[in-house]
């Protein structure tokens, strides 16, 4: 029997409602290993401390370090990591 590792997914989002929406969507699709960050700096610190996510879903417009800066720093630590950006604007 093949054992598949549960993917670790990082959500980097400064809007609490959006964090909850993304997390609920992932959990509804059976993803359980999720960590949330309110800013890019905390995400990068976690990666630098050895927490290596399989996927990073992140807002581009973050306070402080923006999504592109997070991607560059994350890719330096984990070049095989998948990163996804999104950009939301309230209506």
N, CA, C and O atoms as CSV, one atom per row, in Angstrom:
chain,resi,resn,atom,element,x,y,z
A,1,UNK,N,N,0.836,-1.178,0.000
A,1,UNK,CA,C,0.000,0.000,0.000
A,1,UNK,C,C,0.883,1.244,0.000
A,1,UNK,O,O,1.874,1.315,0.727
A,2,UNK,N,N,0.520,2.202,-0.805
A,2,UNK,CA,C,1.277,3.448,-0.897
A,2,UNK,C,C,0.742,4.440,0.124
A,2,UNK,O,O,-0.463,4.680,0.207
A,3,UNK,N,N,1.653,5.012,0.898
A,3,UNK,CA,C,1.271,6.058,1.842
A,3,UNK,C,C,1.528,7.415,1.216
A,3,UNK,O,O,2.654,7.719,0.821
A,4,UNK,N,N,0.502,8.218,1.126
A,4,UNK,CA,C,0.656,9.567,0.607
A,4,UNK,C,C,0.716,10.543,1.766
A,4,UNK,O,O,-0.089,10.479,2.695
A,5,UNK,N,N,1.671,11.437,1.698
A,5,UNK,CA,C,1.821,12.467,2.723
A,5,UNK,C,C,0.732,13.525,2.526
A,5,UNK,O,O,0.494,13.995,1.413
A,6,UNK,N,N,0.095,13.877,3.602
A,6,UNK,CA,C,-0.903,14.957,3.560
A,6,UNK,C,C,-0.177,16.256,3.243
A,6,UNK,O,O,0.756,16.617,3.959
A,7,UNK,N,N,-0.577,16.974,2.190
A,7,UNK,CA,C,0.139,18.210,1.846
A,7,UNK,C,C,-0.062,19.301,2.899
A,7,UNK,O,O,-1.151,19.468,3.448
A,8,UNK,N,N,0.997,20.022,3.159
A,8,UNK,CA,C,0.938,21.184,4.040
A,8,UNK,C,C,0.657,22.405,3.171
A,8,UNK,O,O,1.393,22.696,2.228
A,9,UNK,N,N,-0.415,23.109,3.502
A,9,UNK,CA,C,-0.817,24.285,2.737
A,9,UNK,C,C,-0.730,25.509,3.635
A,9,UNK,O,O,-1.287,25.527,4.733
A,10,UNK,N,N,-0.031,26.526,3.162
A,10,UNK,CA,C,0.026,27.813,3.850
A,10,UNK,C,C,-0.956,28.762,3.182
A,10,UNK,O,O,-1.007,28.862,1.956
A,11,UNK,N,N,-1.732,29.455,4.000
A,11,UNK,CA,C,-2.600,30.533,3.530
A,11,UNK,C,C,-2.017,31.826,4.081
A,11,UNK,O,O,-1.852,31.969,5.292
A,12,UNK,N,N,-1.706,32.764,3.198
A,12,UNK,CA,C,-1.163,34.058,3.618
A,12,UNK,C,C,-2.187,35.109,3.203
A,12,UNK,O,O,-2.293,35.465,2.029
A,13,UNK,N,N,-2.932,35.594,4.182
A,13,UNK,CA,C,-4.053,36.497,3.913
A,13,UNK,C,C,-4.262,37.399,5.117
A,13,UNK,O,O,-4.328,36.925,6.251
A,14,UNK,N,N,-4.369,38.707,4.870
A,14,UNK,CA,C,-4.542,39.648,5.973
A,14,UNK,C,C,-6.007,39.916,6.314
A,14,UNK,O,O,-6.285,40.520,7.350
A,15,UNK,N,N,-6.941,39.490,5.485
A,15,UNK,CA,C,-8.370,39.680,5.755
A,15,UNK,C,C,-8.932,38.416,6.415
A,15,UNK,O,O,-8.961,37.360,5.784
A,16,UNK,N,N,-9.379,38.508,7.680
A,16,UNK,CA,C,-9.857,37.319,8.394
A,16,UNK,C,C,-10.983,36.570,7.671
A,16,UNK,O,O,-10.985,35.339,7.645
A,17,UNK,N,N,-11.926,37.292,7.090
A,17,UNK,CA,C,-13.044,36.617,6.408
A,17,UNK,C,C,-12.548,35.801,5.215
A,17,UNK,O,O,-13.046,34.704,4.964
A,18,UNK,N,N,-11.586,36.326,4.491
A,18,UNK,CA,C,-11.034,35.612,3.338
A,18,UNK,C,C,-10.242,34.390,3.795
A,18,UNK,O,O,-10.294,33.340,3.154
A,19,UNK,N,N,-9.506,34.524,4.907
A,19,UNK,CA,C,-8.781,33.378,5.472
A,19,UNK,C,C,-9.742,32.239,5.777
A,19,UNK,O,O,-9.488,31.085,5.434
A,20,UNK,N,N,-10.853,32.582,6.428
A,20,UNK,CA,C,-11.850,31.574,6.806
A,20,UNK,C,C,-12.450,30.924,5.563
A,20,UNK,O,O,-12.613,29.705,5.520
A,21,UNK,N,N,-12.776,31.721,4.557
A,21,UNK,CA,C,-13.357,31.193,3.322
A,21,UNK,C,C,-12.411,30.198,2.639
A,21,UNK,O,O,-12.832,29.118,2.226
A,22,UNK,N,N,-11.154,30.564,2.528
A,22,UNK,CA,C,-10.176,29.681,1.883
A,22,UNK,C,C,-9.994,28.403,2.697
A,22,UNK,O,O,-9.969,27.304,2.143
A,23,UNK,N,N,-9.869,28.554,4.013
A,23,UNK,CA,C,-9.682,27.380,4.869
A,23,UNK,C,C,-10.880,26.433,4.778
A,23,UNK,O,O,-10.697,25.222,4.663
A,24,UNK,N,N,-12.092,26.964,4.828
A,24,UNK,CA,C,-13.291,26.115,4.739
A,24,UNK,C,C,-13.365,25.403,3.390
A,24,UNK,O,O,-13.755,24.238,3.318
A,25,UNK,N,N,-12.993,26.103,2.332
A,25,UNK,CA,C,-13.000,25.493,1.001
A,25,UNK,C,C,-11.998,24.345,0.933
A,25,UNK,O,O,-12.304,23.278,0.400
A,26,UNK,N,N,-10.814,24.563,1.468
A,26,UNK,CA,C,-9.800,23.503,1.470
A,26,UNK,C,C,-10.251,22.306,2.307
A,26,UNK,O,O,-10.114,21.160,1.878
A,27,UNK,N,N,-10.784,22.567,3.489
A,27,UNK,CA,C,-11.232,21.476,4.356
A,27,UNK,C,C,-12.398,20.713,3.737
A,27,UNK,O,O,-12.496,19.496,3.897
A,28,UNK,N,N,-13.284,21.418,3.029
A,28,UNK,CA,C,-14.400,20.752,2.345
A,28,UNK,C,C,-13.896,19.818,1.251
A,28,UNK,O,O,-14.592,18.885,0.851
A,29,UNK,N,N,-12.684,20.076,0.772
A,29,UNK,CA,C,-12.062,19.230,-0.245
A,29,UNK,C,C,-11.009,18.302,0.358
A,29,UNK,O,O,-10.111,17.824,-0.336
A,30,UNK,N,N,-11.136,18.058,1.659
A,30,UNK,CA,C,-10.350,17.065,2.399
A,30,UNK,C,C,-8.880,17.422,2.606
A,30,UNK,O,O,-8.057,16.538,2.845
A,31,UNK,N,N,-8.546,18.697,2.517
A,31,UNK,CA,C,-7.206,19.141,2.900
A,31,UNK,C,C,-7.270,19.521,4.371
A,31,UNK,O,O,-8.100,20.337,4.772
A,32,UNK,N,N,-6.396,18.932,5.170
A,32,UNK,CA,C,-6.478,19.126,6.620
A,32,UNK,C,C,-5.279,19.832,7.229
A,32,UNK,O,O,-5.393,20.446,8.289
A,33,UNK,N,N,-4.144,19.752,6.576
A,33,UNK,CA,C,-2.894,20.271,7.134
A,33,UNK,C,C,-2.684,21.698,6.614
A,33,UNK,O,O,-2.014,21.913,5.604
A,34,UNK,N,N,-3.271,22.667,7.325
A,34,UNK,CA,C,-3.315,24.057,6.866
A,34,UNK,C,C,-2.755,24.968,7.955
A,34,UNK,O,O,-3.085,24.824,9.132
A,35,UNK,N,N,-1.906,25.905,7.545
A,35,UNK,CA,C,-1.433,26.949,8.463
A,35,UNK,C,C,-1.783,28.298,7.858
A,35,UNK,O,O,-1.654,28.505,6.651
A,36,UNK,N,N,-2.230,29.217,8.716
A,36,UNK,CA,C,-2.630,30.545,8.251
A,36,UNK,C,C,-1.678,31.599,8.803
A,36,UNK,O,O,-1.201,31.514,9.934
A,37,UNK,N,N,-1.421,32.595,7.958
A,37,UNK,CA,C,-0.560,33.717,8.333
A,37,UNK,C,C,-1.252,35.009,7.925
A,37,UNK,O,O,-1.888,35.078,6.874
A,38,UNK,N,N,-1.123,36.030,8.763
A,38,UNK,CA,C,-1.720,37.337,8.478
A,38,UNK,C,C,-0.824,38.225,7.636
A,38,UNK,O,O,-1.265,39.255,7.125
A,39,UNK,N,N,0.439,37.828,7.491
A,39,UNK,CA,C,1.375,38.654,6.719
A,39,UNK,C,C,2.483,37.775,6.141
A,39,UNK,O,O,2.685,36.636,6.561
A,40,UNK,N,N,3.183,38.335,5.179
A,40,UNK,CA,C,4.241,37.601,4.504
A,40,UNK,C,C,5.440,37.317,5.381
A,40,UNK,O,O,6.072,36.269,5.255
A,41,UNK,N,N,5.757,38.242,6.266
A,41,UNK,CA,C,6.931,38.072,7.123
A,41,UNK,C,C,6.822,36.807,7.975
A,41,UNK,O,O,7.789,36.056,8.099
A,42,UNK,N,N,5.644,36.572,8.564
A,42,UNK,CA,C,5.468,35.381,9.403
A,42,UNK,C,C,5.553,34.095,8.583
A,42,UNK,O,O,6.082,33.088,9.053
A,43,UNK,N,N,5.036,34.134,7.369
A,43,UNK,CA,C,5.130,32.974,6.475
A,43,UNK,C,C,6.593,32.665,6.160
A,43,UNK,O,O,7.023,31.515,6.251
A,44,UNK,N,N,7.343,33.682,5.794
A,44,UNK,CA,C,8.760,33.492,5.461
A,44,UNK,C,C,9.531,32.976,6.675
A,44,UNK,O,O,10.384,32.100,6.528
A,45,UNK,N,N,9.249,33.499,7.868
A,45,UNK,CA,C,9.918,33.017,9.087
A,45,UNK,C,C,9.657,31.528,9.303
A,45,UNK,O,O,10.566,30.772,9.646
A,46,UNK,N,N,8.405,31.116,9.098
A,46,UNK,CA,C,8.060,29.699,9.272
A,46,UNK,C,C,8.851,28.832,8.295
A,46,UNK,O,O,9.357,27.774,8.671
A,47,UNK,N,N,8.958,29.275,7.050
A,47,UNK,CA,C,9.712,28.522,6.042
A,47,UNK,C,C,11.192,28.481,6.410
A,47,UNK,O,O,11.829,27.431,6.321
A,48,UNK,N,N,11.732,29.616,6.820
A,48,UNK,CA,C,13.147,29.667,7.215
A,48,UNK,C,C,13.429,28.792,8.432
A,48,UNK,O,O,14.552,28.320,8.611
A,49,UNK,N,N,12.403,28.571,9.279
A,49,UNK,CA,C,12.553,27.722,10.464
A,49,UNK,C,C,12.288,26.249,10.167
A,49,UNK,O,O,12.222,25.432,11.086
A,50,UNK,N,N,12.137,25.909,8.893
A,50,UNK,CA,C,12.034,24.505,8.525
A,50,UNK,C,C,10.645,23.975,8.255
A,50,UNK,O,O,10.498,22.798,7.927
A,51,UNK,N,N,9.616,24.805,8.381
A,51,UNK,CA,C,8.267,24.363,8.027
A,51,UNK,C,C,8.136,24.516,6.513
A,51,UNK,O,O,8.028,25.633,6.007
A,52,UNK,N,N,8.144,23.411,5.801
A,52,UNK,CA,C,8.192,23.454,4.348
A,52,UNK,C,C,6.838,23.082,3.758
A,52,UNK,O,O,6.485,21.904,3.703
A,53,UNK,N,N,6.083,24.077,3.319
A,53,UNK,CA,C,4.760,23.803,2.758
A,53,UNK,C,C,4.870,23.201,1.363
A,53,UNK,O,O,5.856,23.405,0.655
A,54,UNK,N,N,3.846,22.464,0.988
A,54,UNK,CA,C,3.756,21.945,-0.374
A,54,UNK,C,C,3.129,22.986,-1.296
A,54,UNK,O,O,3.447,23.058,-2.483
A,55,UNK,N,N,2.241,23.781,-0.735
A,55,UNK,CA,C,1.531,24.808,-1.503
A,55,UNK,C,C,1.412,26.060,-0.645
A,55,UNK,O,O,1.151,25.978,0.555
A,56,UNK,N,N,1.606,27.223,-1.270
A,56,UNK,CA,C,1.365,28.501,-0.600
A,56,UNK,C,C,0.315,29.250,-1.413
A,56,UNK,O,O,0.531,29.569,-2.582
A,57,UNK,N,N,-0.823,29.525,-0.782
A,57,UNK,CA,C,-1.867,30.348,-1.385
A,57,UNK,C,C,-1.779,31.704,-0.715
A,57,UNK,O,O,-1.894,31.802,0.507
A,58,UNK,N,N,-1.579,32.742,-1.495
A,58,UNK,CA,C,-1.362,34.036,-0.857
A,58,UNK,C,C,-1.987,35.180,-1.629
A,58,UNK,O,O,-2.053,35.190,-2.858
A,59,UNK,N,N,-2.438,36.132,-0.853
A,59,UNK,CA,C,-2.908,37.395,-1.395
A,59,UNK,C,C,-1.684,38.137,-1.925
A,59,UNK,O,O,-0.599,38.041,-1.350
A,60,UNK,N,N,-1.853,38.861,-2.999
A,60,UNK,CA,C,-0.736,39.652,-3.509
A,60,UNK,C,C,-0.582,40.937,-2.707
A,60,UNK,O,O,0.536,41.360,-2.411
A,61,UNK,N,N,-1.702,41.555,-2.357
A,61,UNK,CA,C,-1.682,42.833,-1.633
A,61,UNK,C,C,-1.676,42.578,-0.130
A,61,UNK,O,O,-2.726,42.531,0.511
A,62,UNK,N,N,-0.492,42.415,0.411
A,62,UNK,CA,C,-0.332,42.181,1.845
A,62,UNK,C,C,0.324,43.395,2.488
A,62,UNK,O,O,1.080,44.109,1.829
A,63,UNK,N,N,0.044,43.639,3.769
A,63,UNK,CA,C,0.756,44.717,4.451
A,63,UNK,C,C,2.220,44.326,4.642
A,63,UNK,O,O,2.530,43.157,4.866
A,64,UNK,N,N,3.096,45.285,4.554
A,64,UNK,CA,C,4.528,44.984,4.692
A,64,UNK,C,C,5.033,44.318,3.430
A,64,UNK,O,O,4.970,44.899,2.347
A,65,UNK,N,N,5.528,43.120,3.564
A,65,UNK,CA,C,6.064,42.355,2.440
A,65,UNK,C,C,4.911,41.901,1.535
A,65,UNK,O,O,3.992,41.225,1.997
A,66,UNK,N,N,4.956,42.272,0.245
A,66,UNK,CA,C,3.862,41.864,-0.644
A,66,UNK,C,C,4.057,40.423,-1.126
A,66,UNK,O,O,5.075,39.793,-0.842
A,67,UNK,N,N,3.073,39.921,-1.852
A,67,UNK,CA,C,3.092,38.532,-2.289
A,67,UNK,C,C,4.289,38.161,-3.140
A,67,UNK,O,O,4.817,37.056,-3.013
A,68,UNK,N,N,4.726,39.061,-4.004
A,68,UNK,CA,C,5.887,38.779,-4.851
A,68,UNK,C,C,7.151,38.638,-4.007
A,68,UNK,O,O,7.971,37.754,-4.253
A,69,UNK,N,N,7.307,39.504,-3.020
A,69,UNK,CA,C,8.466,39.417,-2.126
A,69,UNK,C,C,8.448,38.107,-1.335
A,69,UNK,O,O,9.490,37.486,-1.126
A,70,UNK,N,N,7.254,37.695,-0.899
A,70,UNK,CA,C,7.130,36.416,-0.187
A,70,UNK,C,C,7.554,35.275,-1.106
A,70,UNK,O,O,8.292,34.380,-0.694
A,71,UNK,N,N,7.083,35.311,-2.359
A,71,UNK,CA,C,7.412,34.257,-3.309
A,71,UNK,C,C,8.916,34.145,-3.530
A,71,UNK,O,O,9.466,33.044,-3.528
A,72,UNK,N,N,9.572,35.270,-3.717
A,72,UNK,CA,C,11.021,35.260,-3.961
A,72,UNK,C,C,11.759,34.649,-2.773
A,72,UNK,O,O,12.635,33.804,-2.957
A,73,UNK,N,N,11.413,35.066,-1.565
A,73,UNK,CA,C,12.088,34.532,-0.374
A,73,UNK,C,C,11.755,33.053,-0.166
A,73,UNK,O,O,12.631,32.264,0.191
A,74,UNK,N,N,10.497,32.677,-0.386
A,74,UNK,CA,C,10.094,31.279,-0.212
A,74,UNK,C,C,10.788,30.381,-1.227
A,74,UNK,O,O,11.235,29.287,-0.884
A,75,UNK,N,N,10.879,30.831,-2.462
A,75,UNK,CA,C,11.528,30.034,-3.511
A,75,UNK,C,C,13.016,29.832,-3.223
A,75,UNK,O,O,13.581,28.808,-3.606
A,76,UNK,N,N,13.652,30.784,-2.563
A,76,UNK,CA,C,15.058,30.621,-2.180
A,76,UNK,C,C,15.231,29.476,-1.188
A,76,UNK,O,O,16.253,28.790,-1.200
A,77,UNK,N,N,14.231,29.268,-0.327
A,77,UNK,CA,C,14.300,28.205,0.683
A,77,UNK,C,C,13.790,26.869,0.153
A,77,UNK,O,O,14.335,25.819,0.493
A,78,UNK,N,N,12.755,26.901,-0.671
A,78,UNK,CA,C,12.116,25.673,-1.155
A,78,UNK,C,C,11.784,25.816,-2.639
A,78,UNK,O,O,10.649,26.140,-2.987
A,79,UNK,N,N,12.752,25.580,-3.508
A,79,UNK,CA,C,12.549,25.822,-4.940
A,79,UNK,C,C,11.467,24.973,-5.601
A,79,UNK,O,O,10.964,25.355,-6.658
A,80,UNK,N,N,11.089,23.833,-5.017
A,80,UNK,CA,C,10.076,22.972,-5.636
A,80,UNK,C,C,8.658,23.298,-5.176
A,80,UNK,O,O,7.704,22.655,-5.614
A,81,UNK,N,N,8.516,24.247,-4.335
A,81,UNK,CA,C,7.233,24.611,-3.756
A,81,UNK,C,C,6.308,25.250,-4.793
A,81,UNK,O,O,6.761,25.987,-5.669
A,82,UNK,N,N,5.009,24.960,-4.686
A,82,UNK,CA,C,4.008,25.593,-5.546
A,82,UNK,C,C,3.462,26.831,-4.856
A,82,UNK,O,O,3.096,26.794,-3.681
A,83,UNK,N,N,3.413,27.916,-5.594
A,83,UNK,CA,C,2.891,29.169,-5.052
A,83,UNK,C,C,1.760,29.657,-5.939
A,83,UNK,O,O,1.820,29.539,-7.162
A,84,UNK,N,N,0.744,30.196,-5.319
A,84,UNK,CA,C,-0.384,30.729,-6.073
A,84,UNK,C,C,-0.737,32.092,-5.502
A,84,UNK,O,O,-0.812,32.268,-4.286
A,85,UNK,N,N,-0.953,33.052,-6.389
A,85,UNK,CA,C,-1.369,34.391,-5.976
A,85,UNK,C,C,-2.838,34.582,-6.298
A,85,UNK,O,O,-3.371,33.973,-7.225
A,86,UNK,N,N,-3.469,35.417,-5.535
A,86,UNK,CA,C,-4.795,35.895,-5.896
A,86,UNK,C,C,-4.875,37.336,-5.442
A,86,UNK,O,O,-4.114,37.779,-4.583
A,87,UNK,N,N,-5.791,38.044,-6.022
A,87,UNK,CA,C,-5.965,39.441,-5.633
A,87,UNK,C,C,-7.452,39.704,-5.537
A,87,UNK,O,O,-8.185,39.538,-6.512
A,88,UNK,N,N,-7.887,40.108,-4.381
A,88,UNK,CA,C,-9.303,40.374,-4.180
A,88,UNK,C,C,-9.526,41.823,-3.808
A,88,UNK,O,O,-8.740,42.431,-3.081
A,89,UNK,N,N,-10.589,42.347,-4.311
A,89,UNK,CA,C,-10.992,43.710,-3.967
A,89,UNK,C,C,-12.425,43.667,-3.470
A,89,UNK,O,O,-13.270,43.034,-4.104
A,90,UNK,N,N,-12.726,44.321,-2.353
A,90,UNK,CA,C,-14.114,44.350,-1.882
A,90,UNK,C,C,-15.004,45.093,-2.878
A,90,UNK,O,O,-14.580,46.046,-3.532
A,91,UNK,N,N,-16.253,44.624,-2.970
A,91,UNK,CA,C,-17.189,45.290,-3.886
A,91,UNK,C,C,-18.162,46.159,-3.137
A,91,UNK,O,O,-19.021,46.793,-3.749
